[in-house]
């Protein structure tokens, strides 16, 4: 059985970190995607058509921001504040993803 401390404090932190962090990441990634689309459109991936839906409506803006991270296109952003915002957005996404992964791992590797 899991440690009482972890059940009382660790799991709620991981759940809130994943949910709140994921929501904030979606909001920040949407803002960053819009900025990149308006000013540095070549840093984003080529347009992908999704059957019967809009690419940006199904979370494509998050994939676009990660694409800019992977290819290094974000490094061309001249504004210091937007560069910091990009790094903060990616860090927030990594935090939310880590919380979710640790939450799942807690149940996979918990002693029986």
N, C-alpha and C positions, 0 to 999 in steps of 0.2 A: 504494500500500500504506500502511496506517496506520502512524503513528509508533510506534516500538518502546516508548517510554515509555508511551504511551497504552494499548497492548496489554498491557503488563506491570503497570501500576498503575491506569490509568483504568477499563478494562473490569471488572476484579475489584471495584473500589470501586462501580461502578454496579450490577453484578449483586448484590453483597451489600446495597447500599443499597435496591435494589428488593425483594429477597426478605425480608431481615430487617426492613426498614422496613415492608413490607406486612404481614408477620406481626404485628409489634408494633402496627401501626395497627388491624388487625382485632381484636386483644385489647383495646386501649384503647377502640375504638369500641363494642365490645360492652358494656364496662363503663359507658361514658358513656350508651349507649342505655338500659341497664337503669336507671340513675339518673334519666334524663329520663322514662322511662316510669313510674317510681314516684312522682316528685315533680312533674313538669311535663309531663304527658301531652299537653296541648294544644299544646305546642311541636313535637310530632312530627307526621308526615303522617297523614292519615286511613288507616285500615286498608285495605290492598290485598290482594285475594285472588289467589294464584298457583295455577294449576291443578296439582293433585295434589302440592302441597308447602307448607311453611310459609314465610311471607314472611321471618321472621327467620333461618331456616335457610339461605336462599340469599343471604345478605348484605344483607338489607333493613335491618339495623341500621346499616350504613354509609350507606345512602341516607337513613335517618332522621336521622342525625347531620348529614349535609350539608344536609338540609331545614331543620333547626333553625338551621344556619349561614346559609343563604340568607334565611330569613324573619326572622332576628334574634330568634327565640324563646329562644335561649341567654342573651341579655342579662338575662333575668329571674332567672337563677340567683343566689341570695342568698349562697351560700357562696363565699368568695374562692378557697379551694383547688379547688373544683369548677370554677370559672370558669377558673382557670389550667390545670387538667387538660383542659378543653375546648379551650382555645387550643393547648395542647401536642399534643393528639390531632389537631387539624386541621393543625397544622404538620407533624407526622409523616406524615400522609397526603399532604400536598403534597410533602414531601421524597421519599417513596417513588414517587409518581407522576412527579415530575421526573426521578428516576434512571431510571425505565423509559423515559420519553420521550427522554431524552438517549441512552440505550443504543440505542434504535431509530434515532434520528437519526444516530448515529455510523456505522451501516451504510448508511443511505440516502444520506448526503452525503459519504461517504468517497471520496477520490480513487481512481480505478481504476488 
